[in-house]
Amino acid sequence: MRGYPPPLVHQQTHRPSPSGGGLHGLEIYVPVRAVAWLPVGVRHYDPFEHAPERLAPWNARLDGRTDRLITHPGRMSHTPPVSHRPLPARRHRRRPARGRVRPGPALRRPAARRPLDRQLNPEEEPISTHSLIDRHRAALPPWSPLSYRKPLELVSGHGCTVRGGDGRDYLDFYSGVAANLLGYDAAPVREAVERQLRTGILHTSTFYLIRSQVELAERVARVSGIDDAVVFFTCSGTEAVETALLLATEYQRSRHVVALRDSYHGRSFGAVAVSGDKRWQGTGLSPLCVDHVPAAPEHGENDQHHVALCVQELEDLIDAAPGRGIAALIAEPVQGVAGSVPLAEGQLAAYAHVLRDRGALLICDEVLTGWGRTGRFWGHQWDEGVHPDLLVFAKGAAGGLTLGGVVGRREVMSSLPMPSISTFGGNPLSTAAAVATLDFIVEHDLPTRAARAGQGLRGLLTRGLAGLASVRRVQGRGLLLGVAFQDPATGVPCAEVAAAVQEECRNLGLLVGLGGSAGHCVRVMPPLTLTDEEVRRGAALLTAASREVDRCRNST
C-alpha cells in the first residue's frame, strides 16, 4: 500500500508468555515509525519482547492522560486515549496456524492536517498543562527553566498574537527570545518552508551543493559591510560564537581573548568562558585565557568619561598581555541578557580603534542585535567607523527556524588548517526560510520600522512609568528594550519586582521576558512586524502591570 501511515497505529501482537505457558496479549498505541514496513510473508519484529519487565518503569512514569504501553497476562487490554472514550470492542481473531504469518493491520492514509487557525478560533478548548509540567520536570534537567509560576504552553499563533494552552490569547513581546523576527505564521517563511518540504529534501549535509545556502551566503556577505566576506553557517548562536573564537585564536595563534563584563555569548564551553555575566560562568574552567573590560556605563548612554576609562583599561590590558598578545575582543553592541543595555555612544568604535592599532581582531556578537532589531541592520552600525573582522548572527535570521553563522574577512575565515563542517548548519530548510526572511526585511525596510516603533514604544513606557519608585530606567535600542526595576527603599536592583511585573503582564495578556545582571529587568523584544496599535497596547499593558505591582508593594 502506498502513502504515508497515520501518526498512531493500533497494533496488536501475540507472543508466548515469558513464563512459557499460554498467550500474552499486548495491545498498544505506538508511533508508526516503530512499526517496520514489511512485505507479506516476513515475520513482524516485536520490539516489546518481554514487555512487562521492560515497560514497567516507563508505565510508572508516563502521564495518565497520554496513551500508555500496558500489558496484562492472558487478555488484551489498553488504557484509554487522550479523549478518555472507550475503544470499540474488537472481535476475537484466531491465531494463525504454526508456520503461517498474518500481516499486520492495513495502514490507513492519514487525515488531512488541520491548518493553523489564522484567526485563533475563540471556541478552541483550553488544554490542561498540569501533567505536561510534571513530565517536563521529570524528563528535562533542572537547569532548563520555565517562565511563570504556572508555566505556559503556546499552541498557535499569528502575527504578534499567540494562543496559550489555557485558551487565552496573548500579545507576545518576547517573540521566542527574539527569534520570531517576523512574528508567527509569517507568510514569506511559511511559503518558503512549504516549497522546500514539497521537494522531499530536508537535509543533505554540507558535502553537497545547497542552492539556498549559496544564495543566503551571497546575501549575508553583501549586507555585512565586510570587504571580501566569507560566510559559514551553524545551527545556533552558541555554535557560531564557538566558530568565531576558533577562527580568531587560530588566525592570531593566541588563546587570549577579551570580553565585556555582564556579557552573555552562549552555553558551550568556550562561549561560557568568555561570558562576563557571572550567573552563566558555570565551573570557571576555560579552554581560553579570558580578561574582561567594562561594558555599558551605569548612568546613561552618553557618558564620554566612561568611554575614556574603558579605552585606557583595554590599552593597558593589551600592552601587558604576555606571549603572542590578545587574539580578539568579543562584544555585544547591546547586551541582551544583561537587560538590553547598550554600550555608550562611541564606546565600540573606540574599542575597535584600539584593537586595529594593536593588531587584535574585533568579533561583534550580533546574535540578538542583528537583522534590524536595534533600528540598524547590525547593532554595531550605531557607531561609525566600526568594521568587525568577524560578525556572529543567529536568532531571527531564519524567521524562527534554527540557523546561525559567522561572516568575516576571507583571510581570517580561511585560517583553519583542517577540514571543518556543521552537519545541520545551513541545511536546505533553514536557509530557504532565511532567504525569505532576509528578502522581506530588505524589501520592507524593517530596520527603519524597528527604529520608529522602538522610539514610540520607549517613549510610551518612559512616560507611563514616570514617578514609580520601583522603576530604575527604560533602556535599549530599537525593538530591543528593557525596563530595570529596583527596591524603592534602597535603590538596589530587585529581581523580585521584575518577576512580579512579568507575572502581572501575563495576567493582563502580555508576554515579556526577564534579564539583567541581577535578574531585575523585564525584557521587551516584539516581532519587527508589530502594528502601531500593538505598540500602544503593549506599552499600556506593561505600564498597568508595573503600576499594579508598585501599588501592591507600597500598600504592604
Backbone torsions as a table, in degrees:
resi	resn	phi	psi	omega
1	MET	NA	131.8	179.8
2	ARG	-91.6	166.1	179.9
3	GLY	103.3	162.9	-176.9
4	TYR	-84.8	148.1	178.8
5	PRO	-76.8	162.0	177.2
6	PRO	-72.1	166.3	-178.1
7	PRO	-59.9	-38.5	-179.7
8	LEU	-127.2	141.3	180.0
9	VAL	-123.4	132.0	177.4
10	HIS	-82.2	102.9	-171.5
11	GLN	-112.2	126.2	178.8
12	GLN	-111.8	134.7	176.0
13	THR	-131.3	152.0	172.9
14	HIS	-116.8	141.3	178.7
15	ARG	-153.7	156.3	177.1
16	PRO	-63.8	147.3	175.8
17	SER	-65.9	142.6	176.9
18	PRO	-57.4	-26.2	179.7
19	SER	-78.0	-12.0	175.3
20	GLY	104.2	-18.8	-177.1
21	GLY	-114.0	148.2	174.4
22	GLY	70.2	-168.2	180.0
23	LEU	-114.3	146.4	172.9
24	HIS	-108.2	129.8	176.3
25	GLY	-100.0	139.0	177.0
26	LEU	-133.6	111.0	179.8
27	GLU	-117.7	118.5	-169.8
28	ILE	-136.1	159.8	165.0
29	TYR	-107.6	120.8	-177.9
30	VAL	-133.4	152.6	171.8
31	PRO	-60.0	140.6	-174.5
32	VAL	-65.7	-21.0	178.8
33	ARG	-65.8	-15.8	177.9
34	ALA	-84.6	-7.4	-179.3
35	VAL	-102.3	120.9	-177.3
36	ALA	-71.1	143.4	172.1
37	TRP	-84.3	103.2	-175.5
38	LEU	-120.4	139.2	177.1
39	PRO	-69.9	159.8	177.0
40	VAL	-58.1	137.5	-179.6
41	GLY	97.8	-11.2	177.6
42	VAL	-101.7	127.4	-175.5
43	ARG	-64.7	133.2	179.2
44	HIS	-69.5	128.7	178.6
45	TYR	-75.7	127.5	179.8
46	ASP	-96.1	101.9	-178.6
47	PRO	-72.2	-9.3	-175.2
48	PHE	-109.6	36.3	174.5
49	GLU	-59.3	137.2	-174.3
50	HIS	56.1	45.3	-173.9
51	ALA	-59.8	-40.8	-176.2
52	PRO	-56.5	-42.4	-178.0
53	GLU	-70.3	-37.8	-174.2
54	ARG	-81.7	-28.4	-174.1
55	LEU	-95.7	-13.1	-176.6
56	ALA	-55.0	-49.0	-179.3
57	PRO	-64.5	-30.7	-179.8
58	TRP	-74.4	-39.5	178.4
59	ASN	-60.2	-34.8	-179.4
60	ALA	-69.1	-25.6	-175.1
61	ARG	-96.4	-26.9	-175.9
62	LEU	-69.7	145.3	-177.0
63	ASP	-73.5	148.5	-176.2
64	GLY	-68.1	-17.8	-178.5
65	ARG	-87.6	-1.4	-179.8
66	THR	-111.8	159.3	178.0
67	ASP	-63.8	133.2	-178.5
68	ARG	-112.0	160.7	167.5
69	LEU	-93.2	122.2	-174.4
70	ILE	-145.8	143.6	-179.2
71	THR	-129.4	146.2	173.9
72	HIS	-135.7	126.0	-178.0
73	PRO	-59.9	132.4	169.3
74	GLY	83.2	-3.5	178.1
75	ARG	-151.8	162.3	176.9
76	MET	-85.5	136.8	179.8
77	SER	-152.9	161.6	179.1
78	HIS	-158.4	161.8	167.5
79	THR	-93.7	151.0	-177.4
80	PRO	-66.5	152.1	175.6
81	PRO	-68.9	-175.6	-173.8
82	VAL	-55.1	-36.6	-176.5
83	SER	-70.0	-14.3	-178.7
84	HIS	64.7	18.0	174.0
85	ARG	-90.1	136.9	-179.7
86	PRO	-67.1	146.9	176.6
87	LEU	-74.8	150.9	176.2
88	PRO	-62.8	148.7	-179.7
89	ALA	-61.4	142.2	-179.8
90	ARG	-104.5	134.1	177.9
91	ARG	-69.9	145.6	179.0
92	HIS	-65.9	133.5	178.0
93	ARG	-110.1	132.6	179.7
94	ARG	-67.1	141.1	174.8
95	ARG	-70.2	132.9	-179.6
96	PRO	-64.1	148.7	178.2
97	ALA	-60.8	152.1	-179.8
98	ARG	-55.2	134.2	179.9
99	GLY	96.0	-17.9	177.4
100	ARG	-101.0	145.7	-179.3
101	VAL	-121.5	122.8	177.2
102	ARG	-91.4	128.1	178.7
103	PRO	-65.1	157.9	178.7
104	GLY	-66.8	171.5	-179.1
105	PRO	-61.9	150.3	178.7
106	ALA	-62.8	143.3	-179.7
107	LEU	-95.3	119.4	-175.3
108	ARG	-79.1	154.4	172.5
109	ARG	-70.5	134.8	-175.6
110	PRO	-67.9	151.3	174.3
111	ALA	-68.0	153.5	-179.8
112	ALA	-60.7	136.0	179.7
113	ARG	-70.1	135.4	179.9
114	ARG	-70.9	125.8	180.0
115	PRO	-68.2	158.7	176.9
116	LEU	-58.7	131.5	-179.0
117	ASP	-71.5	104.5	-174.2
118	ARG	-63.1	-30.0	-177.3
119	GLN	-98.0	6.7	-179.1
120	LEU	52.1	73.2	-174.2
121	ASN	-47.6	117.5	-177.4
122	PRO	-67.7	-15.9	-179.4
123	GLU	-87.4	1.4	-179.0
124	GLU	-63.3	133.4	-176.9
125	GLU	-72.4	139.1	174.0
126	PRO	-62.4	151.2	179.6
127	ILE	-113.0	127.4	178.2
128	SER	-70.9	129.8	179.9
129	THR	-110.5	4.6	-176.7
130	HIS	-59.8	-48.2	-179.3
131	SER	-66.6	-32.9	-179.8
132	LEU	-65.8	-35.5	177.0
133	ILE	-62.1	-46.9	179.6
134	ASP	-62.2	-40.9	179.6
135	ARG	-66.6	-38.5	177.1
136	HIS	-60.5	-46.2	-178.0
137	ARG	-67.1	-30.5	179.9
138	ALA	-78.4	-33.7	-171.0
139	ALA	-99.0	-22.8	-176.6
140	LEU	-110.7	155.8	-176.5
141	PRO	-69.9	156.5	-177.2
142	PRO	-67.6	-18.3	179.3
143	TRP	-88.5	12.6	172.9
144	SER	-106.6	87.4	-167.8
145	PRO	-80.5	162.8	173.8
146	LEU	-116.4	151.0	176.9
147	SER	-85.2	152.7	172.7
148	TYR	76.9	151.7	177.9
149	ARG	-64.1	-37.3	172.3
150	LYS	-113.3	97.0	-175.0
151	PRO	-54.5	149.8	-171.8
152	LEU	-113.2	136.8	171.6
153	GLU	-103.9	130.3	176.4
154	LEU	-97.0	127.5	-171.7
155	VAL	-112.4	-19.3	176.6
156	SER	-163.0	164.8	-178.7
157	GLY	-167.4	159.0	175.5
158	HIS	-156.3	129.2	-178.5
159	GLY	65.9	-124.3	179.2
160	CYS	-102.4	10.3	-177.0
161	THR	-114.1	136.6	177.2
162	VAL	-126.0	157.0	173.9
163	ARG	-109.8	132.0	178.3
164	GLY	-89.2	165.2	176.2
165	GLY	-64.7	-14.5	176.3
166	ASP	-82.5	1.6	178.7
167	GLY	86.5	-1.4	-178.9
168	ARG	-94.2	152.3	173.4
169	ASP	-96.6	142.6	-178.5
170	TYR	-130.3	143.0	168.7
171	LEU	-84.1	118.6	-172.1
172	ASP	-94.8	109.3	176.4
173	PHE	-107.3	24.4	175.5
174	TYR	-123.1	-26.6	172.3
175	SER	45.4	51.9	176.7
176	GLY	61.4	45.5	-173.6
177	VAL	53.5	48.9	173.7
178	ALA	71.8	8.4	-178.0
179	ALA	-80.4	-30.9	179.6
180	ASN	-84.5	71.9	-170.6
181	LEU	-62.7	-36.9	-179.4
182	LEU	-98.5	9.8	-178.3
183	GLY	87.2	-169.3	-176.8
184	TYR	-93.7	145.4	178.0
185	ASP	56.0	40.6	179.2
186	ALA	-68.5	124.1	-174.4
187	ALA	-57.5	-44.4	-179.3
188	PRO	-60.0	-41.5	-179.9
189	VAL	-70.0	-44.9	-179.2
190	ARG	-59.9	-44.4	-177.7
191	GLU	-68.4	-38.1	178.2
192	ALA	-65.2	-40.8	179.2
193	VAL	-66.6	-42.9	179.8
194	GLU	-63.0	-39.0	177.3
195	ARG	-62.1	-43.2	-179.7
196	GLN	-68.5	-38.0	178.4
197	LEU	-60.9	-36.8	-178.9
198	ARG	-66.3	-19.9	177.1
199	THR	-75.1	-17.3	-177.5
200	GLY	83.2	-0.6	-177.3
201	ILE	-112.1	111.6	174.8
202	LEU	-100.0	-28.2	-175.5
203	HIS	-152.5	141.3	175.8
204	THR	-133.5	-23.1	-172.4
205	SER	88.5	161.6	-176.6
206	THR	-79.4	5.1	174.2
207	PHE	-77.7	-7.5	178.6
208	TYR	-118.5	156.0	174.1
209	LEU	-67.3	135.2	177.3
210	ILE	-126.6	110.9	-173.4
211	ARG	-59.0	-47.9	-177.7
212	SER	-65.6	-29.9	177.3
213	GLN	-66.5	-44.5	178.8
214	VAL	-65.0	-43.5	179.9
215	GLU	-62.5	-40.5	179.0
216	LEU	-67.5	-41.9	179.1
217	ALA	-60.1	-41.2	178.6
218	GLU	-62.3	-41.9	-179.5
219	ARG	-67.7	-44.9	-179.4
220	VAL	-62.9	-41.1	178.9
221	ALA	-60.2	-38.8	-179.1
222	ARG	-68.1	-44.0	-175.8
223	VAL	-81.8	-9.2	-177.2
224	SER	-70.1	-28.4	-175.8
225	GLY	77.5	5.9	-179.9
226	ILE	-94.2	132.2	179.6
227	ASP	-67.9	137.2	177.3
228	ASP	49.5	54.6	-173.1
229	ALA	-81.1	146.4	174.9
230	VAL	-126.6	145.7	-174.6
231	VAL	-122.7	138.3	171.8
232	PHE	-126.8	130.7	-176.2
233	PHE	-99.0	145.3	179.1
234	THR	-129.8	-174.1	-179.5
235	CYS	-96.1	-15.6	-174.5
236	SER	-158.7	170.9	176.1
237	GLY	-67.4	-38.4	177.3
238	THR	-58.8	-47.6	179.5
239	GLU	-64.3	-35.2	177.9
240	ALA	-66.0	-41.1	177.2
241	VAL	-62.7	-43.9	177.7
242	GLU	-58.3	-41.9	179.8
243	THR	-63.9	-42.9	179.7
244	ALA	-64.0	-41.5	177.9
245	LEU	-64.9	-40.0	177.8
246	LEU	-61.6	-45.4	-179.1
247	LEU	-65.4	-45.4	-176.7
248	ALA	-64.9	-45.5	-178.5
249	THR	-69.1	-34.3	178.3
250	GLU	-70.3	-42.4	-179.5
251	TYR	-64.0	-41.9	-177.5
252	GLN	-87.2	-12.3	-176.2
253	ARG	56.3	43.3	178.5
254	SER	-149.3	141.3	177.9
255	ARG	-105.3	18.7	179.9
256	HIS	-92.3	117.2	-176.1
257	VAL	-125.0	143.2	175.8
258	VAL	-111.0	137.4	176.8
259	ALA	-132.9	177.7	-178.0
260	LEU	-100.7	148.2	175.4
261	ARG	-64.5	148.4	-180.0
262	ASP	66.0	16.0	-179.3
263	SER	-86.8	162.4	174.5
264	TYR	-139.6	128.4	-176.0
265	HIS	-127.7	6.3	177.9
266	GLY	132.8	179.3	-171.7
267	ARG	-111.3	3.5	179.1
268	SER	-83.7	175.3	-171.0
269	PHE	-59.4	-50.8	-179.6
270	GLY	-71.5	-39.7	-178.9
271	ALA	-65.8	-40.7	176.0
272	VAL	-64.0	-36.7	-178.3
273	ALA	-62.2	-38.1	-177.5
274	VAL	-88.4	-11.9	179.6
275	SER	-66.9	133.0	-178.5
276	GLY	-91.2	-7.3	177.9
277	ASP	-80.5	115.3	-173.2
278	LYS	-64.0	-22.9	178.8
279	ARG	-65.3	-21.5	-174.0
280	TRP	-110.6	7.9	-172.8
281	GLN	-84.4	-8.2	170.8
282	GLY	60.7	-127.2	-171.6
283	THR	-73.4	-21.3	-174.6
284	GLY	87.8	-11.0	174.9
285	LEU	-75.1	153.0	-174.1
286	SER	-155.5	141.3	172.3
287	PRO	-81.4	-4.6	-175.9
288	LEU	-121.9	159.6	169.2
289	CYS	-95.6	114.1	-169.3
290	VAL	-121.6	134.7	169.6
291	ASP	-122.9	154.3	-179.1
292	HIS	-122.8	141.4	177.5
293	VAL	-119.0	164.6	-176.4
294	PRO	-60.4	150.4	178.0
295	ALA	-108.2	-119.1	-174.4
296	ALA	-74.3	151.8	176.5
297	PRO	-72.2	156.3	-179.3
298	GLU	-70.8	-34.1	-175.2
299	HIS	-126.6	104.9	173.5
300	GLY	80.3	162.2	-177.5
301	GLU	-94.8	-14.7	-176.5
302	ASN	-109.6	66.5	-177.0
303	ASP	-116.3	90.5	-176.0
304	GLN	-72.9	-26.8	173.5
305	HIS	-62.6	-41.0	176.9
306	HIS	-61.6	-42.5	-179.8
307	VAL	-61.4	-44.0	-179.6
308	ALA	-61.9	-41.4	178.1
309	LEU	-65.0	-39.7	179.2
310	CYS	-63.5	-44.1	180.0
311	VAL	-61.7	-43.7	179.5
312	GLN	-61.8	-41.3	-180.0
313	GLU	-65.6	-40.0	178.6
314	LEU	-66.2	-42.4	178.7
315	GLU	-60.9	-45.0	179.7
316	ASP	-63.1	-38.8	-178.6
317	LEU	-66.4	-44.9	-179.5
318	ILE	-67.3	-41.9	-178.1
319	ASP	-65.7	-28.2	-177.7
320	ALA	-92.8	-3.5	-176.4
321	ALA	-66.5	133.4	-178.9
322	PRO	-81.2	172.9	172.4
323	GLY	61.6	-129.6	-177.1
324	ARG	-81.5	2.8	175.5
325	GLY	83.3	-162.9	-176.2
326	ILE	-81.9	132.4	176.0
327	ALA	-77.5	-49.1	-173.9
328	ALA	-163.7	162.2	167.2
329	LEU	-113.9	132.7	176.5
330	ILE	-111.7	132.0	-173.8
331	ALA	-146.0	143.1	169.3
332	GLU	-93.4	128.3	176.2
333	PRO	-61.4	-35.4	172.0
334	VAL	-130.4	123.9	-176.9
335	GLN	-81.6	103.9	-171.3
336	GLY	-72.0	-54.5	-178.4
337	VAL	-63.7	-28.4	177.8
338	ALA	-71.3	-4.4	177.8
339	GLY	113.9	27.3	-178.9
340	SER	62.0	53.4	-176.2
341	VAL	-101.5	114.6	179.3
342	PRO	-77.0	152.0	169.2
343	LEU	-68.1	160.9	178.1
344	ALA	-65.0	154.6	178.6
345	GLU	-59.5	125.8	179.8
346	GLY	84.5	-6.0	-176.0
347	GLN	-67.8	-45.8	-179.9
348	LEU	-66.5	-37.8	177.4
349	ALA	-64.1	-39.0	178.1
350	ALA	-65.8	-41.5	175.7
351	TYR	-60.9	-45.2	-178.9
352	ALA	-60.0	-38.6	179.6
353	HIS	-64.2	-44.1	179.2
354	VAL	-62.7	-44.5	-178.4
355	LEU	-63.5	-42.8	-179.1
356	ARG	-63.4	-41.1	-179.6
357	ASP	-66.3	-28.7	-175.4
358	ARG	-107.0	10.1	172.5
359	GLY	76.4	18.4	176.8
360	ALA	-97.4	160.3	-177.5
361	LEU	-93.8	154.3	173.5
362	LEU	-112.5	121.7	173.8
363	ILE	-107.2	118.1	175.6
364	CYS	-95.8	118.2	176.3
365	ASP	-86.6	98.2	-177.8
366	GLU	-106.2	26.0	-179.7
367	VAL	-56.1	-43.9	-178.6
368	LEU	-96.2	-29.8	-171.9
369	THR	-94.1	-10.7	-177.0
370	GLY	-78.4	172.9	174.2
371	TRP	69.1	23.6	170.2
372	GLY	97.7	-2.3	-172.5
373	ARG	-63.1	-34.0	-175.5
374	THR	-86.7	0.1	-175.3
375	GLY	99.9	-6.7	168.0
376	ARG	-125.4	158.0	-179.2
377	PHE	-61.2	-42.2	174.1
378	TRP	-117.0	143.5	-178.1
379	GLY	-63.3	-30.7	-178.3
380	HIS	-70.8	-12.3	-179.5
381	GLN	-74.1	-4.5	172.0
382	TRP	-68.0	-24.2	175.1
383	ASP	-107.1	132.0	177.4
384	GLU	-78.3	150.0	176.0
385	GLY	83.5	11.0	178.1
386	VAL	-95.5	120.1	-180.0
387	HIS	-129.4	92.9	-176.8
388	PRO	-63.6	147.9	171.2
389	ASP	-80.7	-35.1	176.7
390	LEU	-135.8	141.4	-178.2
391	LEU	-132.8	128.2	-175.7
392	VAL	-107.4	135.9	179.7
393	PHE	-139.2	160.5	176.9
394	ALA	-175.0	-133.1	178.2
395	LYS	46.5	-107.6	-172.6
396	GLY	-79.9	7.8	-173.6
397	ALA	-59.1	-32.5	-178.2
398	ALA	-114.1	23.2	174.8
399	GLY	64.7	26.5	179.3
400	GLY	117.0	-17.3	174.8
401	LEU	-85.3	161.0	-174.9
402	THR	-79.6	119.4	178.6
403	LEU	-162.7	136.2	172.3
404	GLY	-141.1	179.5	179.3
405	GLY	179.3	169.4	175.4
406	VAL	-126.7	133.1	173.2
407	VAL	-123.8	134.8	-176.6
408	GLY	-162.8	180.0	179.1
409	ARG	-62.6	139.5	-176.5
410	ARG	-55.7	-40.0	-177.9
411	GLU	-60.1	-42.8	-180.0
412	VAL	-74.7	-42.4	-178.3
413	MET	-66.0	-20.1	-178.6
414	SER	-96.6	12.6	-170.4
415	SER	-83.9	-11.6	-178.6
416	LEU	-68.7	131.9	-178.7
417	PRO	-85.3	-5.2	-176.6
418	MET	-127.6	162.2	175.4
419	PRO	-65.8	152.0	177.6
420	SER	-152.4	138.2	-179.6
421	ILE	-134.6	167.1	167.7
422	SER	-129.3	108.1	-169.7
423	THR	-51.2	-49.8	-177.8
424	PHE	-100.4	-5.1	179.8
425	GLY	-65.7	130.9	-179.6
426	GLY	69.0	31.1	179.9
427	ASN	-68.7	160.0	-173.5
428	PRO	-57.9	-37.9	-176.7
429	LEU	-69.9	-48.8	-177.9
430	SER	-66.9	-40.1	-178.8
431	THR	-71.7	-31.5	173.9
432	ALA	-62.2	-43.8	177.7
433	ALA	-65.8	-37.4	-178.8
434	ALA	-68.7	-38.4	176.6
435	VAL	-60.8	-44.7	179.2
436	ALA	-64.3	-40.3	179.2
437	THR	-63.9	-47.8	-177.8
438	LEU	-65.2	-42.3	178.1
439	ASP	-61.1	-40.7	-180.0
440	PHE	-66.1	-41.0	179.2
441	ILE	-60.6	-45.4	-177.4
442	VAL	-70.2	-45.2	-176.6
443	GLU	-65.1	-34.3	-177.5
444	HIS	-103.0	7.6	176.2
445	ASP	49.2	54.4	-177.7
446	LEU	-66.2	-28.6	174.5
447	PRO	-58.0	-41.5	177.1
448	THR	-65.5	-39.5	177.1
449	ARG	-61.8	-42.2	179.7
450	ALA	-64.8	-38.0	178.7
451	ALA	-63.8	-45.0	-177.8
452	ARG	-69.3	-47.1	-179.6
453	ALA	-65.6	-38.7	179.3
454	GLY	-65.2	-39.6	178.0
455	GLN	-63.7	-42.9	178.4
456	GLY	-65.2	-43.1	-179.4
457	LEU	-65.1	-43.1	-179.8
458	ARG	-65.1	-39.6	178.3
459	GLY	-63.9	-42.7	178.4
460	LEU	-63.1	-41.9	179.4
461	LEU	-67.8	-42.3	-179.3
462	THR	-60.8	-44.7	179.3
463	ARG	-70.4	-40.3	-177.2
464	GLY	-69.5	-30.9	-177.3
465	LEU	-96.0	-1.3	-179.4
466	ALA	-59.7	137.1	177.3
467	GLY	91.5	-9.5	178.6
468	LEU	-81.7	124.0	-176.6
469	ALA	-66.8	-22.7	-177.2
470	SER	-87.3	-7.6	-178.7
471	VAL	-93.9	123.1	-179.5
472	ARG	-83.8	-53.0	176.1
473	ARG	-173.8	164.0	171.1
474	VAL	-105.6	131.9	-171.9
475	GLN	-140.8	166.7	176.5
476	GLY	123.7	-175.1	178.1
477	ARG	-140.6	140.7	179.3
478	GLY	59.4	-132.0	178.0
479	LEU	-101.5	34.0	171.5
480	LEU	-122.8	88.1	-170.6
481	LEU	-121.4	161.5	175.7
482	GLY	-147.5	147.7	173.6
483	VAL	-115.7	117.6	-178.5
484	ALA	-92.7	134.0	-178.8
485	PHE	-114.9	158.9	-177.2
486	GLN	-144.0	165.2	172.1
487	ASP	-76.3	119.2	-176.2
488	PRO	-58.7	-29.2	-176.1
489	ALA	-76.7	-35.5	-173.5
490	THR	-113.3	-18.6	-175.8
491	GLY	76.7	9.3	179.9
492	VAL	-85.0	138.5	176.9
493	PRO	-50.7	134.9	-170.9
494	CYS	-128.1	111.1	178.4
495	ALA	-70.7	-29.9	-178.1
496	GLU	-62.1	-41.3	179.0
497	VAL	-66.2	-45.3	-179.4
498	ALA	-60.6	-42.2	179.5
499	ALA	-64.6	-38.8	178.6
500	ALA	-65.6	-38.8	178.6
501	VAL	-65.9	-40.9	177.8
502	GLN	-60.6	-43.3	178.6
503	GLU	-63.5	-42.8	-179.1
504	GLU	-67.9	-34.5	175.6
505	CYS	-60.1	-42.9	178.6
506	ARG	-63.1	-41.9	178.5
507	ASN	-57.5	-33.3	-178.9
508	LEU	-87.9	-7.7	177.4
509	GLY	101.3	25.8	-179.8
510	LEU	-128.4	133.5	178.0
511	LEU	-104.5	126.9	177.3
512	VAL	-136.6	171.4	179.8
513	GLY	-112.5	179.0	177.9
514	LEU	-122.1	151.5	178.4
515	GLY	-167.5	-158.3	-178.5
516	GLY	98.0	145.4	-179.7
517	SER	-59.8	-24.7	176.5
518	ALA	-112.6	13.9	-177.5
519	GLY	69.6	23.2	-170.0
520	HIS	-102.1	9.9	-175.7
521	CYS	-116.6	142.7	167.5
522	VAL	-95.7	125.2	-175.6
523	ARG	-97.8	135.5	-177.5
524	VAL	-123.5	114.2	-176.8
525	MET	-143.7	68.9	-177.8
526	PRO	-72.9	165.3	172.9
527	PRO	-58.7	151.0	-178.8
528	LEU	-73.0	-8.4	-177.6
529	THR	-96.2	9.0	-178.4
530	LEU	-64.4	151.5	-177.7
531	THR	-88.3	167.8	177.1
532	ASP	-62.5	-36.1	178.8
533	GLU	-65.6	-37.9	177.9
534	GLU	-69.3	-32.5	174.1
535	VAL	-60.9	-48.5	-178.5
536	ARG	-65.6	-42.1	-178.1
537	ARG	-67.2	-42.4	178.8
538	GLY	-63.4	-42.3	178.4
539	ALA	-63.4	-40.4	-179.8
540	ALA	-65.7	-40.3	-179.3
541	LEU	-68.5	-42.8	179.4
542	LEU	-66.8	-37.8	177.0
543	THR	-64.5	-45.5	-179.9
544	ALA	-62.5	-41.0	179.3
545	ALA	-64.6	-43.3	-179.9
546	SER	-64.3	-40.8	179.8
547	ARG	-67.7	-37.4	178.8
548	GLU	-65.9	-43.1	178.1
549	VAL	-64.9	-41.2	178.8
550	ASP	-63.0	-40.8	179.2
551	ARG	-64.2	-43.0	-178.6
552	CYS	-65.6	-38.8	179.9
553	ARG	-69.6	-35.7	-179.6
554	ASN	-73.5	-24.2	-177.5
555	SER	-85.8	-9.9	-179.3
556	THR	-94.8	NA	NA
